[in-house]
Amino acid sequence: MSKQQEDTKNKSWGGRFSEATDAFVEAFTASVTFDKRLYRHDIQGSLAHAQMLEKVGVLTKDEFLQIQQGLKQVQQEIEAGQFNWSIDLEDVHMNVESRLTALIGSTGKKLHTGRSRNDQVATDMRLFLRDEIDLIAKEIRRLQLGLLDLAEHEAETIMPGFTHLQTAQPVTFGHHLMAWFEMLERDYGRLQDCRKRLNVMPLGAAALAGTTYPIDRAYTAQLLGFDNPSTNSLDSVSDRDFGIEFCAVGSLIMTHLSRFSEELVLWTSAQFNFINLPDRFCTGSSIMPQKKNPDVPELVRGKTGRVNGHLIALLTLMKSQPLAYNKDNQEDKEPLFDTIDTLKGCLRAYADMVPAITPNKEQMREAAMRGYSTATDLADYAVRKGVPFRDAHEIVGKAVAYGISQNKDLSELSLEELQQFSSIIEQDVFDVLTLEGSVNARNHLGGTAPNQVKLAIKTARHLIG
């Protein structure tokens, strides 16, 4: 037998081929350099598959025990850094199976009975992503707890609320932080929805049409913790919706973190000076010794584009694929893996950083005073006195224009100055023109009043356990 013929015989599919794969093509088509991180889930799926084969009589008890012990040894070798990954064997599946066969002999070749790498990899990826979702969900909860602790401490700290990045109305810093909490709660819910939909087992679909062996897919699904086996073999091996959906969830999480980042970058600037970030989350300049740069928020903001790109990549990958499996699907892993790694890193950074944020309370309060943030309160005051809202709006607009010309906030105008715009204004107007009066007046569900913020925090703590 020639060297080329020998090379083809070493492939799991080499029987049909008469010449070896071109060396470049072999390297170009191999996936083991990145899919080897699926090894634990590949072995997990193989153990369950072997146990099912023994149950239905395809494997003997002794054969199953040999495979079981061999797979455990393979995993130990991988985790000890003693495993030799080979590009010649293409992927994680064949690397594991080849080593298993080397350890236990021909019995190892029986493991692949009743399955294909097509349903095997689809199963591995679901197992892997399921575990990663659980880890990401824990990091979201850790970040949320940090937000709750900080919001509770700052429930009465007044800052300007913005629309169009212009001072709008006073709010509390705690209320602002609870808005971040709500975004993350939606993210957490989407993650759980994604997890539920992916928790369906493709194993048993084989290459695309199922298998002639008497497999028990419900039993395998039970062993692997899946809710159910999938119901169509063609869809089972070609579906990557679960990866796309996860990346869509990831894009929303990163969008929210990017919005948080934008605010932190603004708030730490000399122009705002609302908050301080600990030095351990910042860096300096190589030329400007005074600089303290908010690198963590900036980098998180930048990584959002990376995750958004992965979502588009996966959508594009799948958009023209006919049923069933195609080699294109090898390109699903690297975007998914990088999305996972990016999410975990960004969430960890935020969960560590948020509890250490300290507000500059006086600077926040002063900023809330500068932007006529109680103008709406004055309009509401006039409405309660019987003035139609549109007329009240005009009255307050004129009062603000006057305040600007005098370089005074509304609360700094005298009663006589305010009464030139409407005779209905009386001494009690100053109860609503203060920042405290403004935030305390929003005393309803979802409002910025400190007692409502505290109630929202209590409800949130109960929600997340």
DRENDO-1510 file (C-alpha; in Angstrom, 1 decimal, always signed):
<recs>
REC; n; res; u; v; w
REC; 1; MET; +0.0; +0.0; +0.0 .
REC; 2; SER; +1.4; +3.4; -1.0 .
REC; 3; LYS; +1.9; +6.2; +1.5 .
REC; 4; GLN; -1.0; +8.2; +0.0 .
REC; 5; GLN; -3.3; +5.1; +0.3 .
REC; 6; GLU; -2.1; +4.6; +3.9 .
REC; 7; ASP; -3.0; +8.3; +4.7 .
REC; 8; THR; -6.5; +7.9; +3.4 .
REC; 9; LYS; -7.0; +4.7; +5.4 .
REC; 10; ASN; -6.2; +6.7; +8.6 .
REC; 11; LYS; -9.2; +8.9; +8.0 .
REC; 12; SER; -12.6; +8.0; +9.4 .
REC; 13; TRP; -14.0; +8.4; +5.9 .
REC; 14; GLY; -10.9; +7.2; +3.9 .
REC; 15; GLY; -12.3; +4.0; +2.4 .
REC; 16; ARG; -13.9; +5.7; -0.6 .
REC; 17; PHE; -10.7; +7.8; -1.5 .
REC; 18; SER; -7.7; +6.7; -3.5 .
REC; 19; GLU; -5.4; +9.7; -2.7 .
REC; 20; ALA; -4.6; +11.7; +0.3 .
REC; 21; THR; -6.0; +15.1; +1.0 .
REC; 22; ASP; -3.8; +18.0; -0.1 .
REC; 23; ALA; -1.7; +19.2; +2.9 .
REC; 24; PHE; -3.0; +22.7; +2.6 .
REC; 25; VAL; -6.6; +21.6; +2.2 .
REC; 26; GLU; -6.2; +19.3; +5.2 .
REC; 27; ALA; -5.1; +22.2; +7.4 .
REC; 28; PHE; -7.6; +24.6; +5.8 .
REC; 29; THR; -10.6; +22.3; +6.5 .
REC; 30; ALA; -9.5; +21.2; +10.0 .
REC; 31; SER; -11.3; +22.6; +13.0 .
REC; 32; VAL; -9.5; +21.0; +15.9 .
REC; 33; THR; -7.5; +24.2; +16.6 .
REC; 34; PHE; -10.7; +25.8; +17.9 .
REC; 35; ASP; -13.3; +23.1; +18.4 .
REC; 36; LYS; -11.0; +21.2; +20.9 .
REC; 37; ARG; -12.6; +23.4; +23.6 .
REC; 38; LEU; -15.7; +21.2; +23.2 .
REC; 39; TYR; -13.8; +18.1; +24.4 .
REC; 40; ARG; -15.6; +17.8; +27.8 .
REC; 41; HIS; -19.0; +18.0; +26.2 .
REC; 42; ASP; -17.9; +15.7; +23.4 .
REC; 43; ILE; -16.9; +13.1; +25.9 .
REC; 44; GLN; -20.1; +13.7; +28.0 .
REC; 45; GLY; -22.2; +13.1; +24.9 .
REC; 46; SER; -20.2; +10.0; +24.0 .
REC; 47; LEU; -20.6; +8.5; +27.5 .
REC; 48; ALA; -24.3; +8.9; +27.3 .
REC; 49; HIS; -24.4; +7.5; +23.7 .
REC; 50; ALA; -22.4; +4.5; +24.8 .
REC; 51; GLN; -24.6; +3.9; +27.8 .
REC; 52; MET; -27.7; +4.0; +25.6 .
REC; 53; LEU; -26.1; +1.5; +23.1 .
REC; 54; GLU; -25.5; -0.9; +26.0 .
REC; 55; LYS; -29.0; -0.5; +27.2 .
REC; 56; VAL; -30.5; -1.4; +23.8 .
REC; 57; GLY; -28.0; -4.3; +23.3 .
REC; 58; VAL; -25.8; -2.8; +20.6 .
REC; 59; LEU; -22.8; -2.9; +23.0 .
REC; 60; THR; -22.2; -5.5; +25.7 .
REC; 61; LYS; -21.8; -4.5; +29.3 .
REC; 62; ASP; -18.0; -5.1; +29.1 .
REC; 63; GLU; -17.7; -3.1; +25.9 .
REC; 64; PHE; -19.5; -0.2; +27.5 .
REC; 65; LEU; -17.3; -0.3; +30.6 .
REC; 66; GLN; -14.2; -0.3; +28.4 .
REC; 67; ILE; -15.4; +2.7; +26.5 .
REC; 68; GLN; -16.4; +4.5; +29.7 .
REC; 69; GLN; -13.1; +4.0; +31.3 .
REC; 70; GLY; -11.2; +4.9; +28.1 .
REC; 71; LEU; -13.1; +8.1; +27.7 .
REC; 72; LYS; -12.5; +9.1; +31.3 .
REC; 73; GLN; -8.8; +8.5; +30.7 .
REC; 74; VAL; -8.9; +10.7; +27.5 .
REC; 75; GLN; -10.5; +13.5; +29.5 .
REC; 76; GLN; -7.8; +13.2; +32.2 .
REC; 77; GLU; -5.1; +13.4; +29.6 .
REC; 78; ILE; -6.6; +16.5; +28.0 .
REC; 79; GLU; -7.0; +18.3; +31.3 .
REC; 80; ALA; -3.5; +17.3; +32.4 .
REC; 81; GLY; -2.1; +18.8; +29.2 .
REC; 82; GLN; -0.8; +15.4; +28.1 .
REC; 83; PHE; -3.0; +15.0; +25.0 .
REC; 84; ASN; -1.6; +15.3; +21.5 .
REC; 85; TRP; -4.1; +17.2; +19.3 .
REC; 86; SER; -3.6; +16.3; +15.6 .
REC; 87; ILE; -4.7; +18.4; +12.7 .
REC; 88; ASP; -4.6; +15.2; +10.6 .
REC; 89; LEU; -7.6; +13.9; +12.6 .
REC; 90; GLU; -9.5; +17.1; +11.6 .
REC; 91; ASP; -11.6; +17.8; +14.7 .
REC; 92; VAL; -12.2; +17.2; +18.4 .
REC; 93; HIS; -14.4; +14.2; +17.7 .
REC; 94; MET; -11.9; +12.1; +15.7 .
REC; 95; ASN; -9.1; +13.1; +18.0 .
REC; 96; VAL; -11.0; +11.8; +21.0 .
REC; 97; GLU; -12.1; +8.7; +19.2 .
REC; 98; SER; -8.6; +7.9; +17.8 .
REC; 99; ARG; -7.1; +8.2; +21.3 .
REC; 100; LEU; -9.9; +6.0; +22.7 .
REC; 101; THR; -9.2; +3.3; +20.2 .
REC; 102; ALA; -5.5; +3.5; +20.9 .
REC; 103; LEU; -6.3; +2.9; +24.6 .
REC; 104; ILE; -8.9; +0.1; +24.4 .
REC; 105; GLY; -8.5; -1.3; +20.9 .
REC; 106; SER; -11.2; -2.1; +18.4 .
REC; 107; THR; -13.9; -1.7; +20.9 .
REC; 108; GLY; -13.3; +2.0; +20.6 .
REC; 109; LYS; -14.4; +1.9; +17.0 .
REC; 110; LYS; -17.9; +0.7; +18.1 .
REC; 111; LEU; -18.6; +4.0; +19.9 .
REC; 112; HIS; -19.7; +5.7; +16.7 .
REC; 113; THR; -22.4; +3.2; +16.0 .
REC; 114; GLY; -25.7; +4.9; +15.3 .
REC; 115; ARG; -24.4; +8.4; +15.1 .
REC; 116; SER; -22.6; +10.8; +12.8 .
REC; 117; ARG; -20.3; +13.7; +13.4 .
REC; 118; ASN; -23.2; +15.8; +12.2 .
REC; 119; ASP; -25.5; +15.0; +15.1 .
REC; 120; GLN; -22.5; +14.7; +17.4 .
REC; 121; VAL; -21.3; +18.2; +16.9 .
REC; 122; ALA; -24.8; +19.7; +17.1 .
REC; 123; THR; -25.2; +17.9; +20.5 .
REC; 124; ASP; -21.8; +19.0; +21.7 .
REC; 125; MET; -22.5; +22.6; +20.9 .
REC; 126; ARG; -25.8; +22.6; +22.7 .
REC; 127; LEU; -24.3; +21.0; +25.8 .
REC; 128; PHE; -21.4; +23.5; +25.7 .
REC; 129; LEU; -23.6; +26.6; +25.2 .
REC; 130; ARG; -26.1; +25.4; +27.9 .
REC; 131; ASP; -23.2; +25.5; +30.5 .
REC; 132; GLU; -21.9; +28.8; +29.2 .
REC; 133; ILE; -25.3; +30.4; +29.4 .
REC; 134; ASP; -25.5; +29.3; +33.1 .
REC; 135; LEU; -22.2; +31.0; +33.8 .
REC; 136; ILE; -23.1; +34.2; +32.0 .
REC; 137; ALA; -26.4; +34.3; +33.8 .
REC; 138; LYS; -24.5; +34.1; +37.1 .
REC; 139; GLU; -22.4; +37.1; +36.1 .
REC; 140; ILE; -25.5; +39.1; +35.2 .
REC; 141; ARG; -26.9; +38.3; +38.7 .
REC; 142; ARG; -23.6; +39.4; +40.3 .
REC; 143; LEU; -23.7; +42.6; +38.4 .
REC; 144; GLN; -27.3; +43.2; +39.3 .
REC; 145; LEU; -26.6; +42.7; +43.0 .
REC; 146; GLY; -23.8; +45.2; +42.8 .
REC; 147; LEU; -26.2; +47.7; +41.3 .
REC; 148; LEU; -28.8; +47.1; +44.0 .
REC; 149; ASP; -26.3; +47.7; +46.7 .
REC; 150; LEU; -25.0; +50.9; +45.2 .
REC; 151; ALA; -28.6; +52.1; +44.3 .
REC; 152; GLU; -29.7; +51.5; +47.9 .
REC; 153; HIS; -26.8; +53.5; +49.2 .
REC; 154; GLU; -27.5; +56.4; +46.8 .
REC; 155; ALA; -31.3; +56.3; +46.8 .
REC; 156; GLU; -31.5; +60.0; +47.9 .
REC; 157; THR; -28.5; +61.3; +45.9 .
REC; 158; ILE; -29.8; +63.9; +43.5 .
REC; 159; MET; -28.4; +64.2; +39.9 .
REC; 160; PRO; -29.7; +65.6; +36.7 .
REC; 161; GLY; -31.8; +63.3; +34.5 .
REC; 162; PHE; -31.2; +63.9; +30.8 .
REC; 163; THR; -33.0; +63.7; +27.5 .
REC; 164; HIS; -31.0; +64.5; +24.3 .
REC; 165; LEU; -28.1; +64.7; +26.8 .
REC; 166; GLN; -29.6; +68.0; +28.0 .
REC; 167; THR; -30.6; +68.5; +31.6 .
REC; 168; ALA; -34.3; +67.5; +31.8 .
REC; 169; GLN; -35.5; +66.8; +35.4 .
REC; 170; PRO; -33.8; +65.9; +38.6 .
REC; 171; VAL; -33.7; +62.2; +39.5 .
REC; 172; THR; -31.8; +60.2; +42.1 .
REC; 173; PHE; -28.6; +58.4; +41.3 .
REC; 174; GLY; -30.2; +55.3; +42.8 .
REC; 175; HIS; -33.1; +55.6; +40.3 .
REC; 176; HIS; -30.7; +55.9; +37.4 .
REC; 177; LEU; -28.8; +52.7; +38.5 .
REC; 178; MET; -32.1; +50.8; +38.8 .
REC; 179; ALA; -32.7; +51.6; +35.1 .
REC; 180; TRP; -29.5; +49.7; +34.4 .
REC; 181; PHE; -30.9; +46.9; +36.6 .
REC; 182; GLU; -34.0; +46.7; +34.5 .
REC; 183; MET; -32.1; +46.4; +31.2 .
REC; 184; LEU; -30.1; +43.5; +32.7 .
REC; 185; GLU; -33.2; +41.8; +34.0 .
REC; 186; ARG; -34.5; +41.6; +30.4 .
REC; 187; ASP; -31.2; +40.3; +29.3 .
REC; 188; TYR; -31.4; +37.6; +32.0 .
REC; 189; GLY; -34.9; +36.6; +30.9 .
REC; 190; ARG; -33.8; +36.4; +27.2 .
REC; 191; LEU; -30.9; +34.1; +28.2 .
REC; 192; GLN; -33.3; +31.8; +30.0 .
REC; 193; ASP; -35.6; +31.7; +27.0 .
REC; 194; CYS; -32.6; +30.9; +24.7 .
REC; 195; ARG; -31.5; +28.1; +27.1 .
REC; 196; LYS; -35.0; +26.6; +27.0 .
REC; 197; ARG; -35.1; +26.5; +23.3 .
REC; 198; LEU; -31.6; +25.0; +22.8 .
REC; 199; ASN; -32.2; +22.3; +25.4 .
REC; 200; VAL; -33.4; +19.8; +22.7 .
REC; 201; MET; -31.1; +16.9; +21.8 .
REC; 202; PRO; -30.1; +16.3; +18.2 .
REC; 203; LEU; -28.2; +13.0; +18.9 .
REC; 204; GLY; -29.7; +10.1; +17.0 .
REC; 205; ALA; -30.4; +12.1; +13.9 .
REC; 206; ALA; -27.1; +10.7; +12.6 .
REC; 207; ALA; -25.9; +12.2; +9.3 .
REC; 208; LEU; -29.4; +13.5; +8.3 .
REC; 209; ALA; -31.9; +10.7; +8.1 .
REC; 210; GLY; -31.7; +8.8; +11.5 .
REC; 211; THR; -30.2; +5.3; +11.9 .
REC; 212; THR; -31.3; +1.7; +11.5 .
REC; 213; TYR; -30.1; +0.8; +14.9 .
REC; 214; PRO; -32.7; +0.4; +17.7 .
REC; 215; ILE; -31.6; +3.5; +19.6 .
REC; 216; ASP; -33.5; +5.0; +22.6 .
REC; 217; ARG; -33.2; +8.8; +22.1 .
REC; 218; ALA; -35.4; +9.6; +25.0 .
REC; 219; TYR; -33.1; +7.7; +27.3 .
REC; 220; THR; -30.0; +9.5; +25.9 .
REC; 221; ALA; -31.7; +12.9; +26.3 .
REC; 222; GLN; -32.5; +12.1; +29.9 .
REC; 223; LEU; -28.9; +11.1; +30.6 .
REC; 224; LEU; -27.7; +14.4; +29.1 .
REC; 225; GLY; -30.3; +16.6; +30.8 .
REC; 226; PHE; -32.1; +17.6; +27.7 .
REC; 227; ASP; -35.9; +18.3; +27.9 .
REC; 228; ASN; -36.6; +16.2; +24.8 .
REC; 229; PRO; -35.0; +14.7; +21.7 .
REC; 230; SER; -35.4; +16.7; +18.5 .
REC; 231; THR; -38.2; +15.6; +16.2 .
REC; 232; ASN; -36.9; +16.0; +12.7 .
REC; 233; SER; -33.5; +14.5; +11.7 .
REC; 234; LEU; -32.9; +16.9; +8.8 .
REC; 235; ASP; -33.5; +20.0; +11.0 .
REC; 236; SER; -31.6; +18.4; +13.9 .
REC; 237; VAL; -28.2; +18.4; +12.2 .
REC; 238; SER; -28.5; +21.6; +10.2 .
REC; 239; ASP; -30.2; +23.9; +12.8 .
REC; 240; ARG; -28.0; +26.6; +14.3 .
REC; 241; ASP; -30.8; +28.9; +15.5 .
REC; 242; PHE; -29.7; +28.3; +19.0 .
REC; 243; GLY; -26.3; +29.9; +18.3 .
REC; 244; ILE; -27.8; +32.8; +16.4 .
REC; 245; GLU; -30.3; +33.4; +19.1 .
REC; 246; PHE; -27.6; +33.4; +21.8 .
REC; 247; CYS; -25.5; +35.9; +19.8 .
REC; 248; ALA; -28.6; +38.1; +19.4 .
REC; 249; VAL; -29.1; +38.0; +23.2 .
REC; 250; GLY; -25.4; +38.7; +23.5 .
REC; 251; SER; -25.6; +41.7; +21.2 .
REC; 252; LEU; -28.4; +43.2; +23.4 .
REC; 253; ILE; -26.4; +42.5; +26.6 .
REC; 254; MET; -23.4; +44.3; +25.0 .
REC; 255; THR; -25.6; +47.1; +23.8 .
REC; 256; HIS; -26.7; +47.7; +27.3 .
REC; 257; LEU; -23.2; +47.5; +28.7 .
REC; 258; SER; -22.1; +49.9; +26.0 .
REC; 259; ARG; -24.8; +52.4; +27.1 .
REC; 260; PHE; -23.6; +52.0; +30.7 .
REC; 261; SER; -20.1; +52.6; +29.4 .
REC; 262; GLU; -20.9; +55.7; +27.6 .
REC; 263; GLU; -22.4; +57.2; +30.7 .
REC; 264; LEU; -19.5; +56.2; +32.9 .
REC; 265; VAL; -17.0; +57.7; +30.4 .
REC; 266; LEU; -19.0; +61.0; +30.4 .
REC; 267; TRP; -19.5; +61.0; +34.2 .
REC; 268; THR; -15.7; +60.5; +34.9 .
REC; 269; SER; -14.8; +63.3; +32.6 .
REC; 270; ALA; -13.7; +66.7; +34.0 .
REC; 271; GLN; -16.7; +68.3; +32.3 .
REC; 272; PHE; -19.1; +66.2; +34.3 .
REC; 273; ASN; -17.1; +64.9; +37.3 .
REC; 274; PHE; -20.1; +63.0; +38.6 .
REC; 275; ILE; -18.3; +59.8; +39.7 .
REC; 276; ASN; -14.9; +58.3; +40.5 .
REC; 277; LEU; -13.7; +54.9; +39.3 .
REC; 278; PRO; -11.1; +53.1; +41.4 .
REC; 279; ASP; -7.6; +53.3; +39.9 .
REC; 280; ARG; -7.5; +49.6; +39.3 .
REC; 281; PHE; -10.1; +50.0; +36.6 .
REC; 282; CYS; -8.3; +52.8; +34.9 .
REC; 283; THR; -5.0; +53.5; +33.2 .
REC; 284; GLY; -2.8; +56.6; +32.6 .
REC; 285; SER; -1.2; +58.3; +29.7 .
REC; 286; SER; +2.4; +57.7; +28.6 .
REC; 287; ILE; +2.8; +61.5; +27.9 .
REC; 288; MET; +0.2; +63.3; +30.0 .
REC; 289; PRO; +0.8; +62.6; +33.7 .
REC; 290; GLN; -2.5; +64.0; +34.9 .
REC; 291; LYS; -4.6; +61.6; +32.9 .
REC; 292; LYS; -6.8; +58.9; +34.4 .
REC; 293; ASN; -8.5; +57.1; +31.6 .
REC; 294; PRO; -11.7; +55.0; +32.0 .
REC; 295; ASP; -10.3; +52.1; +29.9 .
REC; 296; VAL; -12.6; +49.4; +31.2 .
REC; 297; PRO; -15.8; +51.1; +30.1 .
REC; 298; GLU; -14.2; +52.3; +26.9 .
REC; 299; LEU; -13.1; +48.8; +26.0 .
REC; 300; VAL; -16.4; +47.3; +26.8 .
REC; 301; ARG; -18.1; +49.9; +24.6 .
REC; 302; GLY; -15.7; +48.9; +21.8 .
REC; 303; LYS; -16.2; +45.2; +22.2 .
REC; 304; THR; -19.9; +45.7; +21.4 .
REC; 305; GLY; -19.1; +46.0; +17.7 .
REC; 306; ARG; -17.2; +42.7; +17.9 .
REC; 307; VAL; -20.3; +40.9; +19.2 .
REC; 308; ASN; -22.6; +42.6; +16.8 .
REC; 309; GLY; -20.3; +41.4; +14.0 .
REC; 310; HIS; -20.5; +37.8; +15.2 .
REC; 311; LEU; -24.3; +37.9; +15.0 .
REC; 312; ILE; -24.2; +39.2; +11.5 .
REC; 313; ALA; -21.6; +36.6; +10.6 .
REC; 314; LEU; -23.8; +33.7; +11.8 .
REC; 315; LEU; -26.9; +35.1; +10.1 .
REC; 316; THR; -25.0; +35.3; +6.9 .
REC; 317; LEU; -23.5; +31.9; +7.3 .
REC; 318; MET; -27.0; +30.3; +7.5 .
REC; 319; LYS; -28.9; +32.4; +5.0 .
REC; 320; SER; -28.3; +30.3; +1.9 .
REC; 321; GLN; -27.8; +26.8; +3.2 .
REC; 322; PRO; -29.9; +24.0; +1.8 .
REC; 323; LEU; -30.9; +21.1; +4.1 .
REC; 324; ALA; -29.2; +19.3; +5.7 .
REC; 325; TYR; -25.6; +19.7; +7.0 .
REC; 326; ASN; -23.0; +21.6; +5.1 .
REC; 327; LYS; -19.3; +22.2; +5.7 .
REC; 328; ASP; -20.2; +25.9; +6.0 .
REC; 329; ASN; -21.4; +25.1; +9.5 .
REC; 330; GLN; -17.8; +24.6; +10.7 .
REC; 331; GLU; -17.7; +28.4; +10.6 .
REC; 332; ASP; -20.3; +28.7; +13.4 .
REC; 333; LYS; -18.0; +27.9; +16.3 .
REC; 334; GLU; -15.4; +30.7; +16.3 .
REC; 335; PRO; -18.0; +33.6; +16.3 .
REC; 336; LEU; -20.0; +31.7; +19.0 .
REC; 337; PHE; -16.9; +31.0; +21.2 .
REC; 338; ASP; -15.7; +34.6; +20.9 .
REC; 339; THR; -19.1; +36.0; +21.8 .
REC; 340; ILE; -19.2; +33.8; +24.9 .
REC; 341; ASP; -15.7; +34.9; +26.0 .
REC; 342; THR; -16.4; +38.5; +25.3 .
REC; 343; LEU; -19.6; +38.5; +27.3 .
REC; 344; LYS; -18.1; +36.7; +30.3 .
REC; 345; GLY; -15.1; +39.1; +30.3 .
REC; 346; CYS; -17.2; +42.3; +30.0 .
REC; 347; LEU; -19.8; +41.2; +32.6 .
REC; 348; ARG; -17.0; +40.2; +35.0 .
REC; 349; ALA; -15.3; +43.6; +34.6 .
REC; 350; TYR; -18.6; +45.4; +35.3 .
REC; 351; ALA; -19.6; +43.2; +38.2 .
REC; 352; ASP; -16.2; +43.9; +39.8 .
REC; 353; MET; -16.3; +47.6; +39.0 .
REC; 354; VAL; -19.8; +48.8; +39.7 .
REC; 355; PRO; -19.8; +48.3; +43.5 .
REC; 356; ALA; -16.6; +50.4; +43.7 .
REC; 357; ILE; -18.1; +53.5; +42.0 .
REC; 358; THR; -18.3; +56.5; +44.2 .
REC; 359; PRO; -20.5; +59.5; +43.3 .
REC; 360; ASN; -19.4; +63.1; +43.6 .
REC; 361; LYS; -22.7; +64.1; +45.2 .
REC; 362; GLU; -22.1; +67.9; +45.4 .
REC; 363; GLN; -21.1; +68.0; +41.7 .
REC; 364; MET; -24.2; +66.0; +40.7 .
REC; 365; ARG; -26.4; +68.3; +42.8 .
REC; 366; GLU; -24.8; +71.4; +41.3 .
REC; 367; ALA; -25.4; +70.1; +37.8 .
REC; 368; ALA; -29.0; +69.4; +38.6 .
REC; 369; MET; -29.4; +73.0; +39.7 .
REC; 370; ARG; -27.8; +74.5; +36.5 .
REC; 371; GLY; -30.2; +73.2; +33.9 .
REC; 372; TYR; -33.6; +74.5; +35.1 .
REC; 373; SER; -34.5; +70.9; +35.9 .
REC; 374; THR; -37.5; +71.9; +38.0 .
REC; 375; ALA; -39.2; +73.7; +35.1 .
REC; 376; THR; -41.7; +70.9; +34.7 .
REC; 377; ASP; -42.5; +71.1; +38.4 .
REC; 378; LEU; -43.4; +74.7; +38.0 .
REC; 379; ALA; -45.7; +73.9; +35.1 .
REC; 380; ASP; -47.4; +71.1; +37.1 .
REC; 381; TYR; -47.8; +73.6; +40.0 .
REC; 382; ALA; -49.6; +76.0; +37.7 .
REC; 383; VAL; -51.8; +73.2; +36.3 .
REC; 384; ARG; -52.8; +72.3; +39.9 .
REC; 385; LYS; -53.8; +76.0; +40.3 .
REC; 386; GLY; -56.2; +75.6; +37.3 .
REC; 387; VAL; -54.0; +76.8; +34.5 .
REC; 388; PRO; -54.4; +74.7; +31.2 .
REC; 389; PHE; -51.1; +72.8; +30.6 .
REC; 390; ARG; -50.3; +74.6; +27.3 .
REC; 391; ASP; -50.7; +77.9; +29.0 .
REC; 392; ALA; -48.6; +76.7; +32.0 .
REC; 393; HIS; -45.9; +75.6; +29.5 .
REC; 394; GLU; -45.7; +79.1; +28.0 .
REC; 395; ILE; -45.6; +80.7; +31.5 .
REC; 396; VAL; -42.7; +78.6; +32.6 .
REC; 397; GLY; -40.9; +79.0; +29.2 .
REC; 398; LYS; -40.9; +82.8; +29.8 .
REC; 399; ALA; -39.8; +82.3; +33.4 .
REC; 400; VAL; -36.9; +80.2; +32.2 .
REC; 401; ALA; -35.9; +82.8; +29.6 .
REC; 402; TYR; -35.9; +85.4; +32.3 .
REC; 403; GLY; -33.9; +83.2; +34.6 .
REC; 404; ILE; -31.3; +82.7; +31.9 .
REC; 405; SER; -31.1; +86.5; +31.3 .
REC; 406; GLN; -30.5; +87.0; +35.1 .
REC; 407; ASN; -28.2; +84.0; +35.5 .
REC; 408; LYS; -30.5; +82.6; +38.1 .
REC; 409; ASP; -32.2; +79.2; +38.6 .
REC; 410; LEU; -36.0; +79.1; +39.0 .
REC; 411; SER; -35.5; +78.4; +42.7 .
REC; 412; GLU; -33.4; +81.5; +43.0 .
REC; 413; LEU; -36.0; +83.9; +41.6 .
REC; 414; SER; -37.9; +85.9; +44.1 .
REC; 415; LEU; -41.7; +85.5; +44.5 .
REC; 416; GLU; -42.2; +89.0; +42.9 .
REC; 417; GLU; -40.0; +87.9; +39.9 .
REC; 418; LEU; -42.1; +84.8; +39.4 .
REC; 419; GLN; -45.4; +86.6; +39.8 .
REC; 420; GLN; -44.7; +88.8; +36.8 .
REC; 421; PHE; -45.4; +85.7; +34.7 .
REC; 422; SER; -48.6; +84.6; +36.5 .
REC; 423; SER; -50.6; +85.9; +39.4 .
REC; 424; ILE; -51.5; +82.4; +40.5 .
REC; 425; ILE; -47.9; +81.8; +41.7 .
REC; 426; GLU; -47.7; +82.0; +45.5 .
REC; 427; GLN; -45.2; +81.4; +48.3 .
REC; 428; ASP; -45.8; +77.7; +48.3 .
REC; 429; VAL; -44.2; +77.5; +44.8 .
REC; 430; PHE; -40.8; +77.1; +46.5 .
REC; 431; ASP; -41.9; +73.8; +47.9 .
REC; 432; VAL; -41.8; +72.3; +44.4 .
REC; 433; LEU; -38.9; +74.3; +43.0 .
REC; 434; THR; -36.3; +72.6; +45.2 .
REC; 435; LEU; -34.6; +69.5; +43.9 .
REC; 436; GLU; -35.8; +67.5; +46.9 .
REC; 437; GLY; -39.3; +68.7; +46.3 .
REC; 438; SER; -39.1; +67.7; +42.7 .
REC; 439; VAL; -37.9; +64.1; +43.2 .
REC; 440; ASN; -40.2; +63.5; +46.2 .
REC; 441; ALA; -43.2; +64.6; +44.1 .
REC; 442; ARG; -42.6; +61.6; +41.7 .
REC; 443; ASN; -44.0; +59.3; +44.4 .
REC; 444; HIS; -45.6; +56.5; +42.3 .
REC; 445; LEU; -44.6; +53.1; +41.0 .
REC; 446; GLY; -41.6; +53.6; +38.7 .
REC; 447; GLY; -41.0; +57.2; +39.9 .
REC; 448; THR; -37.7; +58.7; +41.2 .
REC; 449; ALA; -38.9; +59.5; +44.7 .
REC; 450; PRO; -36.4; +57.9; +47.2 .
REC; 451; ASN; -39.0; +55.8; +48.9 .
REC; 452; GLN; -40.1; +54.4; +45.5 .
REC; 453; VAL; -36.5; +53.7; +44.6 .
REC; 454; LYS; -36.1; +51.8; +47.9 .
REC; 455; LEU; -39.3; +49.9; +47.2 .
REC; 456; ALA; -38.0; +49.0; +43.7 .
REC; 457; ILE; -34.8; +47.7; +45.2 .
REC; 458; LYS; -36.6; +45.6; +47.8 .
REC; 459; THR; -38.8; +44.1; +45.0 .
REC; 460; ALA; -35.7; +43.5; +42.8 .
REC; 461; ARG; -33.9; +41.6; +45.6 .
REC; 462; HIS; -36.9; +39.4; +46.1 .
REC; 463; LEU; -37.1; +38.8; +42.3 .
REC; 464; ILE; -33.5; +37.6; +41.9 .
REC; 465; GLY; -33.4; +35.8; +45.2 .
</recs>
